[in-house]
Amino acid sequence: MTGLAALAAHLDYTAPEHREGCTAKGWEVDYRIHTTFRESAYSGHSCPIGIEDRGACGHGDEYQELVVRIYCPKCGAATTLDAELPGMPMVFDTTRLGMGVKPRRCGQVWIYQGPPPRLGILHDPPGDPQWYLVARRNALRLAPEDIVGAVEPAIGPRGGAAYTVSYGLTEMSAPASGERPTPVFARHSNGLFFPNVTAAARWLDEHTVAPVPAGGGYTA
């Protein structure tokens, strides 16, 4: 769906909270990867894939666990996140994740980089971002009402490189219990092509207005 990768890179992230009165701005973050066993370890699990290598199958008793600890040395606030690794972890930088890259200003809006089409490890060339988000403010964490639209590469009417835009952020469907709705763009600049990302962002700035919540969704 249009723009989902860029939206997922920037929306719905949160951070732990420091204890009341703490003036620290950041956190210490460490992670550990280790082999562990399910509660039913050695329960007679059998899988043809794991006959010679117990760790080869993805649903055996033995698996690689990731533990992330986030803590503040100043106030003592801390949390841990546990997850089972689906495979070998890879090292990325912000350009490959499409998040954490400083946005650039364009008129009254800000252009945020989205993820590239191919996520490689550090020594692989990531290529240009597949999507860009255009937002109304410069912030570490964006909310749906901040989003003006998305810019994506396209092929122009004469076969050359160009860009198109999507806008009108709304909700795709009712979420599962406890989850937020999935945001999508309802409108697309059919027939309109722009020579670069900046021109596309300027068009969004000039042709869209700040969204207003309506019926649980967002419209432009």
C-alpha positions in Angstrom: 0.0 0.0 0.0 1.2 3.5 -0.8 3.5 5.0 1.8 3.2 2.3 4.4 6.9 1.7 4.7 7.6 5.4 5.4 4.7 5.7 7.8 5.8 2.6 9.7 9.3 4.1 10.0 8.1 7.2 11.7 4.7 6.7 13.4 3.6 5.0 16.7 7.0 4.9 18.4 7.3 5.8 22.1 9.9 6.1 24.8 10.1 5.0 28.5 9.5 7.7 31.1 11.9 9.1 33.5 11.0 9.3 37.2 9.4 12.5 38.3 12.0 15.3 38.8 14.6 13.6 36.6 16.4 16.1 34.3 18.1 13.5 32.1 17.2 13.6 28.5 18.5 10.3 27.2 18.8 6.6 28.1 21.5 3.9 28.3 20.6 1.1 25.9 22.3 -2.3 25.8 21.3 -5.6 24.3 22.2 -9.2 24.8 21.7 -12.3 22.5 21.9 -15.7 24.1 20.7 -19.2 23.6 17.8 -20.2 25.8 15.1 -22.9 26.0 11.3 -22.7 26.1 9.4 -23.6 29.2 8.8 -27.0 27.7 12.4 -27.6 26.9 13.3 -31.3 26.1 9.6 -32.1 25.9 10.1 -34.4 23.1 9.9 -31.9 20.3 10.6 -33.5 16.9 11.1 -31.9 13.6 12.8 -33.4 10.4 14.7 -30.1 9.9 16.3 -30.3 13.4 17.4 -33.9 13.5 21.1 -33.1 12.9 21.0 -29.5 14.1 18.6 -28.7 17.0 18.7 -25.0 16.3 17.9 -25.4 12.6 14.1 -25.5 12.9 12.3 -22.3 13.8 9.9 -23.8 16.5 12.2 -26.0 18.5 12.9 -26.0 22.2 16.1 -24.1 21.8 16.2 -20.6 20.3 18.1 -17.3 20.3 16.7 -14.7 22.7 17.2 -10.9 22.4 17.1 -8.9 25.6 17.2 -5.1 25.4 17.7 -3.1 28.6 16.9 0.6 28.7 17.7 2.5 31.9 18.6 5.9 33.3 21.6 6.0 35.6 20.4 9.2 37.1 16.8 8.4 38.3 16.9 4.6 38.1 14.0 4.2 35.7 14.4 1.0 33.7 12.7 -1.4 31.4 13.6 -4.5 29.5 12.3 -5.9 26.2 12.5 -9.6 25.3 12.1 -11.1 21.9 12.9 -14.3 20.0 15.2 -13.7 17.1 13.8 -14.8 13.7 17.3 -15.0 12.3 20.7 -13.6 12.7 20.6 -9.9 13.7 22.0 -7.4 11.2 23.7 -4.1 11.9 22.0 -1.1 10.3 22.4 2.7 10.3 19.6 5.3 10.2 19.6 5.6 6.4 18.7 1.9 6.1 16.0 2.1 8.7 14.5 5.3 7.3 14.3 6.8 10.8 16.6 9.0 12.9 17.8 11.0 9.9 17.4 14.8 10.5 14.5 16.1 8.3 15.0 19.1 6.0 12.8 22.1 5.8 10.8 23.0 2.7 8.7 26.1 3.1 6.3 25.4 6.0 6.8 21.6 6.0 9.5 19.2 6.7 10.8 16.3 4.6 11.5 13.0 6.4 13.5 10.3 4.8 11.8 6.9 4.5 13.5 3.4 4.2 15.3 2.5 1.0 13.9 -0.3 -1.2 16.7 -2.6 -0.1 17.9 -2.9 3.5 21.5 -4.0 3.4 24.1 -4.3 6.1 26.6 -1.5 6.7 28.9 -2.2 3.8 26.0 -2.6 1.3 24.9 0.4 -0.7 21.3 1.3 0.5 20.2 3.1 -2.6 17.8 6.1 -2.5 14.9 6.1 -0.1 11.8 4.5 -1.5 9.5 7.0 0.2 9.6 10.4 1.9 7.2 11.7 4.4 6.2 15.3 4.5 5.2 16.6 7.9 4.1 19.9 9.5 6.8 20.0 12.2 10.3 18.9 13.1 9.9 16.3 15.9 11.6 13.2 17.2 8.2 11.4 17.1 5.5 12.2 14.7 1.7 11.8 15.1 -0.8 11.1 12.3 -2.0 14.7 12.4 1.5 15.9 11.6 1.6 14.1 8.3 0.9 16.1 5.1 1.6 13.4 2.6 4.2 11.0 1.1 6.5 11.4 -1.9 7.5 8.4 -4.0 9.7 7.8 -7.1 7.8 7.4 -10.4 8.3 7.3 -14.1 7.2 10.5 -15.8 5.0 10.8 -18.9 8.1 10.8 -21.2 9.7 7.9 -19.4 12.1 9.9 -17.3 12.6 9.9 -13.5 9.9 11.8 -11.6 8.0 11.9 -8.3 4.4 11.7 -7.3 2.6 12.4 -4.0 0.0 10.7 -1.9 -2.0 12.6 0.8 -5.2 12.5 2.8 -4.1 10.3 5.7 -6.9 8.1 7.0 -7.4 4.7 8.8 -7.5 1.6 6.7 -9.5 -0.6 9.0 -10.6 -1.2 12.6 -7.6 -2.4 14.6 -7.3 -5.5 16.7 -7.9 -5.1 20.4 -5.4 -2.8 22.0 -3.8 -1.8 18.7 -3.8 1.4 16.8 -5.5 1.7 13.4 -3.4 1.2 10.3 -2.8 4.6 8.6 -3.0 4.9 4.8 -3.2 7.7 2.3 -6.6 8.0 0.6 -5.6 10.3 -2.3 -2.9 10.3 -5.0 -1.7 12.9 -7.4 -2.8 11.0 -10.5 -1.3 12.6 -13.6 0.8 15.0 -11.7 4.6 14.5 -11.7 7.3 16.5 -10.1 11.0 16.7 -11.0 12.3 16.2 -7.5 11.3 15.6 -3.9 11.4 19.3 -3.0 9.0 20.3 -5.7 6.6 17.5 -4.6 6.8 18.7 -1.0 6.1 22.3 -2.0 3.0 21.1 -3.9 1.8 19.3 -0.8 2.4 22.4 1.3 0.4 24.5 -1.0 -2.5 22.1 -1.8 -3.3 20.5 1.5 -4.5 21.8 4.8 -4.0 20.7 8.4 -6.0 17.5 9.0 -8.9 17.5 11.4 -10.0 14.3 13.3 -13.3 13.1 11.9 -14.9 9.8 12.8 -11.7 8.4 14.2 -9.7 9.1 11.1 -7.8 11.9 9.5 -8.6 13.7 6.3 -6.9 16.3 4.2 
